[in-house]
Amino acid sequence: MSDVVSTTPRRFNSVFQRLMTIHWWMAAAYLLLYLGGVVMARLPRTPIRNTMYDVHKSIGVITLILLAGRLATLAQVAWSKYRRRSPRINFLWYKKTLSYTAMYIMMLTVPLAGFLLSNSFRANNVKLLGWTLPDLFPVNPAMVEPARALHFWLAYAFLSLIVLHMIAQRNVVKANWRRFRGFVQKRFRNPV
């Protein structure tokens, strides 16, 4: 019996795995957005800076697209998890629900504040990989500075929520860091 292979397929395409895949793609996108944002804001006005802004805006739009997919997948997870039984509502449930809701609100409002900033500055100012996107807000020079401040402070408020999330998930962060270090060490010891 030991040489019989199980015919039950593993579920590599489960809804939860899709949710985690989107989670990590978004995490990588936010890392690029924060690092790029810090660098490009300090550069003098040059063509490189303009290109960095276009890349920054494209990644911001991609995070909105991923957010839509993430919310749809999250709805599937909630449906499959709670269709037969209600969640156990207690202090921990409220704490998690409020913290995740705050993060999802930030995932939406930070890019929208970026749209507000870009659209207030100039029409047709947001591109997704070279394609000009329709304006969400009218051109309004008086809104440029308030929109810049809004985008800046919302981004750092979101970053603080991300840090708190990483602290709350420190065991997952440590495990992924060990996995990453092992991958890098193996890769550089045995180059292909």
C-alpha positions as a Markdown table, in Angstrom:
| # | Residue | x | y | z |
|---|---|---|---|---|
| 1 | Met | 0.0 | 0.0 | 0.0 |
| 2 | Ser | 2.9 | 2.4 | 0.5 |
| 3 | Asp | 3.6 | 2.6 | -3.2 |
| 4 | Val | 0.0 | 3.7 | -4.0 |
| 5 | Val | -0.1 | 7.4 | -5.0 |
| 6 | Ser | -3.0 | 9.4 | -3.6 |
| 7 | Thr | -5.5 | 10.5 | -6.3 |
| 8 | Thr | -6.8 | 13.3 | -4.3 |
| 9 | Pro | -5.5 | 16.5 | -5.9 |
| 10 | Arg | -3.9 | 19.2 | -3.7 |
| 11 | Arg | -5.7 | 22.5 | -3.8 |
| 12 | Phe | -3.1 | 24.9 | -5.0 |
| 13 | Asn | -5.8 | 27.2 | -6.3 |
| 14 | Ser | -7.7 | 27.7 | -3.1 |
| 15 | Val | -9.4 | 31.1 | -2.5 |
| 16 | Phe | -7.1 | 31.7 | 0.5 |
| 17 | Gln | -4.0 | 31.0 | -1.5 |
| 18 | Arg | -5.2 | 33.5 | -4.1 |
| 19 | Leu | -5.8 | 36.0 | -1.3 |
| 20 | Met | -2.3 | 35.6 | 0.0 |
| 21 | Thr | -0.8 | 35.8 | -3.5 |
| 22 | Ile | -2.6 | 39.2 | -4.0 |
| 23 | His | -1.4 | 40.2 | -0.5 |
| 24 | Trp | 2.2 | 39.6 | -1.4 |
| 25 | Trp | 2.0 | 41.3 | -4.8 |
| 26 | Met | 0.4 | 44.3 | -3.1 |
| 27 | Ala | 3.1 | 44.3 | -0.4 |
| 28 | Ala | 5.8 | 44.3 | -3.1 |
| 29 | Ala | 4.0 | 47.2 | -4.9 |
| 30 | Tyr | 3.7 | 49.2 | -1.7 |
| 31 | Leu | 7.4 | 48.7 | -1.0 |
| 32 | Leu | 8.3 | 50.0 | -4.5 |
| 33 | Leu | 5.8 | 52.9 | -4.0 |
| 34 | Tyr | 7.3 | 54.0 | -0.7 |
| 35 | Leu | 11.0 | 53.6 | -1.8 |
| 36 | Gly | 10.3 | 55.3 | -5.1 |
| 37 | Gly | 8.3 | 58.1 | -3.5 |
| 38 | Val | 11.0 | 59.0 | -1.0 |
| 39 | Val | 13.6 | 59.1 | -3.8 |
| 40 | Met | 11.7 | 60.9 | -6.4 |
| 41 | Ala | 10.4 | 63.6 | -4.1 |
| 42 | Arg | 14.0 | 64.6 | -3.4 |
| 43 | Leu | 15.2 | 64.7 | -7.0 |
| 44 | Pro | 15.5 | 67.9 | -9.0 |
| 45 | Arg | 13.1 | 68.4 | -11.9 |
| 46 | Thr | 14.6 | 66.2 | -14.6 |
| 47 | Pro | 13.4 | 63.7 | -17.1 |
| 48 | Ile | 14.4 | 60.9 | -14.7 |
| 49 | Arg | 12.2 | 62.3 | -12.0 |
| 50 | Asn | 9.2 | 62.6 | -14.5 |
| 51 | Thr | 9.7 | 59.0 | -15.5 |
| 52 | Met | 9.8 | 58.0 | -11.8 |
| 53 | Tyr | 6.5 | 59.8 | -11.3 |
| 54 | Asp | 4.9 | 58.0 | -14.2 |
| 55 | Val | 6.1 | 54.6 | -12.8 |
| 56 | His | 4.9 | 55.6 | -9.4 |
| 57 | Lys | 1.5 | 56.5 | -10.7 |
| 58 | Ser | 1.3 | 53.2 | -12.7 |
| 59 | Ile | 2.2 | 51.1 | -9.7 |
| 60 | Gly | -0.5 | 53.1 | -7.7 |
| 61 | Val | -3.1 | 52.3 | -10.3 |
| 62 | Ile | -2.0 | 48.6 | -10.3 |
| 63 | Thr | -2.5 | 48.6 | -6.5 |
| 64 | Leu | -6.1 | 49.8 | -7.1 |
| 65 | Ile | -6.7 | 47.0 | -9.6 |
| 66 | Leu | -5.2 | 44.5 | -7.2 |
| 67 | Leu | -7.3 | 45.9 | -4.4 |
| 68 | Ala | -10.5 | 45.2 | -6.5 |
| 69 | Gly | -9.3 | 41.6 | -7.0 |
| 70 | Arg | -8.4 | 41.3 | -3.4 |
| 71 | Leu | -11.8 | 42.6 | -2.2 |
| 72 | Ala | -13.6 | 40.1 | -4.6 |
| 73 | Thr | -11.4 | 37.3 | -3.3 |
| 74 | Leu | -11.9 | 38.4 | 0.3 |
| 75 | Ala | -15.7 | 38.2 | -0.2 |
| 76 | Gln | -15.2 | 34.6 | -1.4 |
| 77 | Val | -13.1 | 33.8 | 1.6 |
| 78 | Ala | -15.7 | 35.3 | 4.0 |
| 79 | Trp | -18.5 | 33.5 | 2.1 |
| 80 | Ser | -16.9 | 30.1 | 2.3 |
| 81 | Lys | -15.8 | 30.7 | 6.0 |
| 82 | Tyr | -19.1 | 32.1 | 7.4 |
| 83 | Arg | -21.8 | 30.7 | 5.2 |
| 84 | Arg | -22.5 | 27.9 | 7.7 |
| 85 | Arg | -21.5 | 29.6 | 10.9 |
| 86 | Ser | -21.3 | 33.1 | 12.2 |
| 87 | Pro | -18.0 | 34.5 | 13.4 |
| 88 | Arg | -17.3 | 34.4 | 17.1 |
| 89 | Ile | -17.7 | 38.1 | 17.9 |
| 90 | Asn | -15.5 | 39.2 | 20.8 |
| 91 | Phe | -12.9 | 41.9 | 21.5 |
| 92 | Leu | -10.3 | 40.2 | 19.3 |
| 93 | Trp | -12.8 | 40.0 | 16.4 |
| 94 | Tyr | -13.5 | 43.7 | 16.7 |
| 95 | Lys | -9.8 | 44.5 | 17.0 |
| 96 | Lys | -8.9 | 42.6 | 13.9 |
| 97 | Thr | -12.0 | 43.8 | 11.9 |
| 98 | Leu | -11.2 | 47.5 | 12.8 |
| 99 | Ser | -7.5 | 47.2 | 11.9 |
| 100 | Tyr | -8.1 | 45.4 | 8.6 |
| 101 | Thr | -10.9 | 47.8 | 7.7 |
| 102 | Ala | -8.5 | 50.8 | 8.4 |
| 103 | Met | -5.9 | 49.2 | 6.2 |
| 104 | Tyr | -8.3 | 48.6 | 3.3 |
| 105 | Ile | -9.6 | 52.2 | 3.6 |
| 106 | Met | -6.0 | 53.4 | 3.3 |
| 107 | Met | -5.4 | 51.1 | 0.3 |
| 108 | Leu | -8.1 | 52.9 | -1.4 |
| 109 | Thr | -7.7 | 56.5 | -0.1 |
| 110 | Val | -3.9 | 56.9 | -0.6 |
| 111 | Pro | -4.0 | 56.2 | -4.4 |
| 112 | Leu | -7.2 | 58.3 | -4.7 |
| 113 | Ala | -5.3 | 61.2 | -3.0 |
| 114 | Gly | -2.5 | 60.6 | -5.6 |
| 115 | Phe | -5.1 | 60.9 | -8.3 |
| 116 | Leu | -6.4 | 64.1 | -6.8 |
| 117 | Leu | -2.9 | 65.5 | -6.7 |
| 118 | Ser | -2.1 | 64.6 | -10.3 |
| 119 | Asn | -5.5 | 65.6 | -11.7 |
| 120 | Ser | -5.4 | 68.9 | -9.8 |
| 121 | Phe | -2.0 | 69.7 | -11.2 |
| 122 | Arg | -2.8 | 68.9 | -14.9 |
| 123 | Ala | -5.4 | 67.1 | -17.0 |
| 124 | Asn | -4.6 | 63.6 | -18.3 |
| 125 | Asn | -1.7 | 63.3 | -15.8 |
| 126 | Val | -2.1 | 59.7 | -14.7 |
| 127 | Lys | -0.9 | 56.9 | -17.0 |
| 128 | Leu | -1.0 | 53.2 | -16.6 |
| 129 | Leu | 2.1 | 51.8 | -18.4 |
| 130 | Gly | 1.9 | 54.6 | -20.9 |
| 131 | Trp | -1.9 | 54.6 | -21.4 |
| 132 | Thr | -3.5 | 57.8 | -20.2 |
| 133 | Leu | -6.4 | 57.2 | -17.8 |
| 134 | Pro | -9.5 | 59.4 | -17.5 |
| 135 | Asp | -9.3 | 62.1 | -14.9 |
| 136 | Leu | -11.2 | 61.5 | -11.7 |
| 137 | Phe | -10.9 | 65.1 | -10.5 |
| 138 | Pro | -10.9 | 68.4 | -12.4 |
| 139 | Val | -7.8 | 70.5 | -12.8 |
| 140 | Asn | -7.7 | 72.9 | -9.8 |
| 141 | Pro | -4.4 | 74.6 | -9.0 |
| 142 | Ala | -5.8 | 75.6 | -5.6 |
| 143 | Met | -6.1 | 71.9 | -4.7 |
| 144 | Val | -2.5 | 70.9 | -5.6 |
| 145 | Glu | -0.9 | 71.8 | -2.2 |
| 146 | Pro | -3.8 | 70.4 | -0.1 |
| 147 | Ala | -3.8 | 67.2 | -2.2 |
| 148 | Arg | 0.0 | 66.9 | -1.9 |
| 149 | Ala | -0.3 | 67.1 | 1.9 |
| 150 | Leu | -3.2 | 64.7 | 1.9 |
| 151 | His | -1.4 | 62.1 | -0.2 |
| 152 | Phe | 1.8 | 62.5 | 1.9 |
| 153 | Trp | 0.1 | 62.2 | 5.3 |
| 154 | Leu | -2.3 | 59.4 | 4.3 |
| 155 | Ala | 0.7 | 57.5 | 2.9 |
| 156 | Tyr | 2.6 | 57.8 | 6.2 |
| 157 | Ala | -0.5 | 56.9 | 8.2 |
| 158 | Phe | -0.9 | 53.8 | 6.0 |
| 159 | Leu | 2.8 | 53.0 | 6.5 |
| 160 | Ser | 2.3 | 53.1 | 10.3 |
| 161 | Leu | -0.6 | 50.7 | 9.9 |
| 162 | Ile | 1.6 | 48.4 | 7.9 |
| 163 | Val | 4.2 | 48.5 | 10.6 |
| 164 | Leu | 1.6 | 47.7 | 13.2 |
| 165 | His | 0.4 | 44.8 | 11.0 |
| 166 | Met | 3.9 | 43.5 | 10.7 |
| 167 | Ile | 4.4 | 43.6 | 14.5 |
| 168 | Ala | 1.1 | 41.8 | 15.0 |
| 169 | Gln | 2.2 | 39.2 | 12.4 |
| 170 | Arg | 5.8 | 39.1 | 13.6 |
| 171 | Asn | 6.0 | 35.3 | 13.5 |
| 172 | Val | 5.0 | 35.3 | 9.8 |
| 173 | Val | 7.5 | 38.1 | 9.2 |
| 174 | Lys | 10.3 | 36.2 | 10.9 |
| 175 | Ala | 9.5 | 32.9 | 9.0 |
| 176 | Asn | 9.4 | 34.7 | 5.7 |
| 177 | Trp | 12.7 | 36.5 | 6.5 |
| 178 | Arg | 14.4 | 33.2 | 7.4 |
| 179 | Arg | 13.0 | 31.7 | 4.1 |
| 180 | Phe | 14.3 | 34.7 | 2.1 |
| 181 | Arg | 17.8 | 34.5 | 3.8 |
| 182 | Gly | 18.0 | 30.8 | 3.1 |
| 183 | Phe | 17.0 | 31.4 | -0.5 |
| 184 | Val | 19.7 | 34.1 | -0.9 |
| 185 | Gln | 22.4 | 32.1 | 0.8 |
| 186 | Lys | 21.6 | 29.0 | -1.3 |
| 187 | Arg | 21.5 | 31.0 | -4.5 |
| 188 | Phe | 24.9 | 32.7 | -3.9 |
| 189 | Arg | 26.6 | 29.5 | -2.6 |
| 190 | Asn | 25.5 | 27.5 | -5.6 |
| 191 | Pro | 25.1 | 29.9 | -8.6 |
| 192 | Val | 23.5 | 28.3 | -11.6 |
